[in-house]
Amino acid sequence: MPLDDAWSRLEASLAAHLGAAPLTTERMPSVDALGRVLAAALVSPVAVPPLDNSAMDGYAVHAADVPRLVQPGTVLPVAQRIAAGQVGDALVPGTVARIFTGAPVPEGTGAVVMQEHTEAVGDGAVRFIHGVTAGQNIRRRGEDIAEGHGVLAAGTRLSPASLGVGASVGAATLSVFARPRLGVLTTGSELVMPGEPLPPGAIYNSNRHTLVGLGQACGAAVTDLGLVPDELAATRAALRAAAAGHDLIITSGGVSVGEEDHLRAAVEAEGELAFWALAIKPGKPFVFGRLRRPDGTHALYMGLPGNPVASYVTFLLLARPVLGCLAGERWHLPQALMVPAGFAWPRADKRREFLRARLDGSGRPVLFPNQGSGVLSSAAWGDGLVDLAPGRTVQPGDLVPWLPLPELLQPASTMRQG
């Protein structure tokens, strides 16, 4: 199946799934809400800033005095001092107020002159050594956020900056969607956990760490469900138990066509398969379906390939958009940038290829030398993927679609439809 078709079927499946089981929400302290998805729009009850204030340390001058301060050299007495958090008296024409950054400007102020453009004269007076223009260095009430203005839309994934915006309008708590519950299960009798002895014929289980880390990076509440041997009964039991407490179960390995690959049969026995096998490289043996729960509801299921890079790539391309919807975002696919290639790729493939690459000093992607699906070091080395259409060859300088890793992990967030 072409990847675009798989994306369309995933989107339709998510819409039906969420229509039958809407997402739950919770209210939490805004300071702890980093990475969560906003469930209700945030409207500001206040103006930000709440009063006209000074953008500089300097001197507030009366509006009536601005015309004569256009020419430098004027000397005026300092009548008051206003620090941040203080409110001064109305400014009298012919006098100035010493004022500090963030302090409300006194009534009558026509401009604030930065202190570097002045010099002290005698006792309590100041000379202006540059011309003054009306309104300079004054931040106006509500110039950032107007009172009653919507500042954060529902479906926004909360970044550090958006948390700061919420705090600036006084939001101590926020309504957010619950984090999606992701269960990660790895399969393979040949796998050994890191830290254990490595017997002949065994390999360390890298997919467990990669997939748990990817799930956490995407904001999911991840449960490491451990390792299941290549046995049908054990695989069915593990899937059945996982479905009860998770929104999405991801497995790695066991989804190909070998005699020791039991996941497809286990999923068909415990639920249903929606599609299997994709026309991408790496990542062909990918499975999507559902697992039944005792109460008649379903958990979503994704079977990723066992080869480490194929598992990594299919998570980013297919599991990440699903987790985004389960977290409260709309369906959103990573958006590629078109950049000139810093490499040659003369051998076209009939499948859509995703090459591990990173940008060089000129902003061009260069490839890891070994693009094999078992070479996980290529993913650790790279900072994104080059997306090549079926049959595509590349010469240096050709424009190619570039998917940077941040876009693959946390794409721009907008409201989930429905």
Residue pairs with C-beta under 8 A, 6 or more apart in sequence:
1 275
1 277
1 278
1 279
2 278
2 279
2 352
3 278
3 279
3 280
3 317
3 352
6 275
6 278
6 286
6 288
6 318
7 318
7 321
7 333
9 274
9 275
9 288
10 288
10 318
10 321
10 322
11 321
11 331
13 274
13 288
13 300
14 322
14 325
14 326
14 331
15 331
15 417
15 418
17 290
17 298
17 300
18 325
18 326
18 416
18 418
19 418
20 297
21 297
23 39
23 177
23 178
23 326
23 328
24 177
24 178
25 39
25 40
25 175
25 176
25 177
25 178
26 175
26 176
26 177
26 178
27 173
27 174
27 175
27 176
28 36
28 173
28 174
28 176
29 172
29 173
30 163
30 166
30 167
30 171
30 172
30 173
30 174
31 163
31 167
33 158
33 163
33 174
33 176
34 158
34 159
34 160
34 163
35 157
35 158
35 219
36 157
36 158
36 174
36 176
36 177
36 179
36 219
36 327
37 155
37 156
37 157
37 158
37 176
37 177
37 219
37 327
37 328
37 329
37 413
38 152
38 153
38 154
38 155
38 156
38 157
38 158
38 174
38 175
38 176
38 177
38 328
39 154
39 175
39 176
39 177
39 328
40 154
40 175
41 150
41 152
41 153
41 154
42 150
42 151
42 152
42 166
42 169
42 171
42 174
43 148
43 149
43 150
43 151
44 145
44 146
44 147
44 148
44 149
44 150
44 151
44 169
45 147
45 148
45 169
45 170
46 145
46 147
46 169
46 170
47 141
47 142
47 145
47 146
47 147
48 142
48 144
48 145
48 168
48 169
49 139
49 140
49 141
49 142
49 143
49 144
50 141
51 104
51 105
51 141
52 104
52 105
52 109
52 138
52 139
52 140
52 141
53 102
53 103
53 104
53 105
53 138
53 139
54 60
54 99
54 100
54 101
54 102
54 103
54 104
54 105
54 112
54 137
54 138
54 139
55 101
55 112
55 137
55 138
55 139
56 101
56 112
56 113
56 114
56 115
56 137
57 99
57 100
57 101
57 114
57 115
58 99
58 112
58 113
58 114
58 115
58 116
58 117
58 118
58 137
59 78
59 96
59 97
59 98
59 99
59 112
59 113
59 115
59 118
59 126
60 82
60 88
60 91
60 96
60 97
60 99
60 105
60 106
60 109
60 111
60 112
61 69
61 76
61 91
61 96
61 109
61 110
61 111
61 112
61 113
61 132
62 91
62 92
62 93
62 94
62 95
62 96
62 108
62 109
62 110
63 108
63 109
63 110
63 111
63 134
64 93
64 108
64 110
65 74
65 76
65 93
65 94
65 110
66 110
66 111
66 132
66 133
66 134
68 74
69 111
69 113
69 128
69 131
69 132
70 131
70 132
70 133
71 131
72 128
72 129
72 130
72 131
73 127
73 128
73 129
74 127
74 128
75 121
75 125
75 126
75 127
75 128
76 94
76 95
76 96
76 125
76 126
76 128
77 94
77 95
77 96
77 124
77 125
78 95
78 96
78 97
78 98
78 124
78 125
78 126
79 91
79 92
79 95
79 96
79 97
80 88
80 89
80 97
80 98
80 106
81 97
81 98
81 99
82 88
82 97
82 98
82 99
82 100
82 103
82 104
82 106
83 100
83 103
84 100
84 101
84 102
84 103
85 102
85 103
86 103
86 104
87 104
87 106
88 97
88 99
88 103
88 104
88 106
89 106
90 106
90 107
90 108
91 97
91 106
91 107
91 108
91 109
92 108
93 108
96 126
97 106
97 109
99 105
99 106
99 112
105 112
105 138
109 138
110 134
110 135
111 132
111 133
111 134
111 135
111 136
111 137
111 138
112 136
112 137
112 138
113 128
113 130
113 132
113 136
113 137
114 137
117 128
117 129
117 130
118 126
118 127
118 128
118 129
119 126
119 127
119 129
120 126
120 127
121 127
144 168
145 151
145 165
145 168
145 169
151 165
151 166
151 169
152 158
152 162
152 165
152 166
153 414
153 415
154 415
155 328
155 329
155 330
155 413
155 414
155 415
155 416
156 162
156 413
156 414
156 415
157 219
157 327
157 329
157 410
157 413
158 166
158 174
158 176
166 174
176 328
177 327
177 328
179 219
179 220
179 221
179 327
180 219
180 220
180 221
180 247
180 248
180 323
180 326
180 327
181 220
181 221
181 223
181 245
181 246
181 247
181 248
182 215
182 220
182 221
182 222
182 223
182 246
182 247
182 248
182 249
182 250
182 323
183 222
183 223
183 225
183 242
183 245
183 246
183 248
183 249
183 250
184 208
184 211
184 212
184 215
184 222
184 223
184 224
184 225
184 250
184 251
184 252
185 225
185 226
185 227
185 228
185 238
185 239
185 242
185 249
185 250
185 251
185 252
186 205
186 207
186 208
186 211
186 226
186 227
186 228
186 251
186 252
186 253
187 227
187 228
187 229
187 230
187 235
187 251
187 252
187 253
187 254
187 262
187 263
187 306
188 205
188 227
188 229
188 230
188 253
188 254
188 306
189 229
189 230
189 260
190 201
190 202
190 203
191 202
191 203
191 204
191 205
191 227
192 198
192 199
192 202
192 203
192 204
192 205
193 204
193 205
193 208
193 227
194 204
194 205
194 209
198 204
205 227
206 308
206 376
207 252
207 253
207 304
207 306
207 308
207 311
208 224
208 227
208 252
210 308
210 311
210 312
210 315
210 376
210 379
211 250
211 252
211 304
211 311
211 315
212 222
212 224
214 312
214 315
214 316
214 319
214 320
214 409
215 222
215 250
215 323
216 222
217 409
217 410
218 320
218 323
218 324
218 327
218 409
218 410
219 323
219 327
219 410
220 248
220 323
220 326
220 327
223 245
223 246
225 238
225 242
225 249
228 234
228 235
228 238
230 254
230 260
230 261
230 262
231 262
232 262
232 265
232 266
235 254
235 262
235 263
235 266
236 266
236 269
236 270
239 249
239 251
239 266
239 267
239 270
239 271
239 291
239 301
240 270
240 291
242 249
242 291
242 299
243 249
243 270
243 271
243 291
243 292
243 293
243 298
243 299
243 301
244 293
244 294
244 299
246 299
247 299
247 300
247 326
248 299
248 300
248 301
248 302
248 319
248 322
248 323
248 326
249 291
249 299
249 300
249 301
249 302
250 301
250 302
250 303
250 304
250 315
250 319
251 263
251 301
251 302
251 303
251 304
252 303
252 304
252 305
252 306
252 311
253 261
253 263
253 304
253 305
253 306
253 311
254 260
254 261
254 262
254 263
254 303
254 306
255 261
255 263
255 264
255 276
255 285
255 286
255 287
255 303
255 304
255 305
255 306
256 285
256 305
256 306
257 285
263 287
263 303
264 273
264 276
264 287
264 303
267 273
267 287
267 289
267 291
267 301
267 303
268 289
270 291
270 292
271 289
271 290
271 291
271 292
271 298
271 301
272 289
272 290
273 287
273 288
273 289
274 288
274 289
274 290
275 287
275 288
276 285
276 286
276 287
276 288
277 284
277 285
277 286
278 284
278 286
278 314
279 350
279 351
279 352
279 390
280 286
280 313
280 314
280 317
280 351
280 352
280 353
280 354
281 349
281 351
281 352
281 353
281 354
281 373
282 305
282 307
282 309
282 310
282 313
282 314
282 354
282 373
283 304
283 305
283 310
283 313
283 314
283 317
283 354
283 373
284 305
284 310
284 351
285 303
285 305
285 310
286 302
286 303
286 304
286 305
286 314
286 318
287 301
287 302
287 303
288 300
288 301
288 302
288 303
288 318
289 300
289 301
289 303
290 298
290 299
290 300
290 301
291 298
291 299
291 300
291 301
292 298
293 299
300 322
300 326
302 314
302 318
302 319
302 322
304 310
304 311
304 314
304 315
304 319
305 311
305 314
305 373
307 373
307 374
308 373
308 374
308 375
308 376
308 379
309 356
309 372
309 373
309 374
309 375
309 376
309 378
309 379
310 373
312 376
312 379
313 354
313 379
313 385
316 334
316 385
316 408
316 409
317 334
317 354
317 408
320 334
320 408
320 409
320 411
321 331
321 332
321 333
324 330
324 331
324 332
324 411
324 413
325 331
325 416
328 416
329 413
329 414
329 415
329 416
330 414
330 415
330 416
330 417
331 416
331 417
332 411
332 412
332 413
332 414
333 411
334 403
334 407
334 408
334 411
335 407
335 411
335 412
336 387
336 401
336 402
336 403
337 401
337 402
337 403
337 404
338 399
338 400
338 401
338 402
339 359
339 363
339 364
339 365
339 399
339 400
339 402
340 364
340 396
340 397
340 398
340 399
340 400
341 364
341 365
341 386
341 394
341 395
341 396
341 397
341 398
341 399
341 400
342 360
342 362
342 364
342 365
342 366
342 396
343 357
343 365
343 366
343 367
343 394
343 396
344 394
344 395
344 396
345 355
345 367
345 388
345 392
345 393
345 394
346 393
346 394
347 393
348 390
348 391
348 392
348 393
349 388
349 390
349 391
350 390
350 391
351 390
352 387
352 388
352 389
352 390
353 386
353 387
353 388
353 392
354 385
354 386
354 387
354 388
354 403
355 367
355 371
355 385
355 386
355 388
356 367
356 368
356 371
356 378
356 379
356 381
356 382
356 385
357 365
357 366
357 367
357 368
357 382
357 383
357 384
357 385
357 386
357 402
358 365
358 366
358 368
358 381
358 382
358 383
358 384
359 365
359 366
359 383
359 384
359 402
360 366
365 384
365 386
365 400
365 402
367 386
368 375
368 377
368 378
368 381
368 382
370 378
371 378
372 378
382 405
383 404
383 405
384 402
384 403
384 404
384 405
384 407
384 408
385 402
385 403
385 408
386 400
386 401
386 402
386 403
387 400
387 401
387 402
387 403
388 394
388 400
388 401
394 400
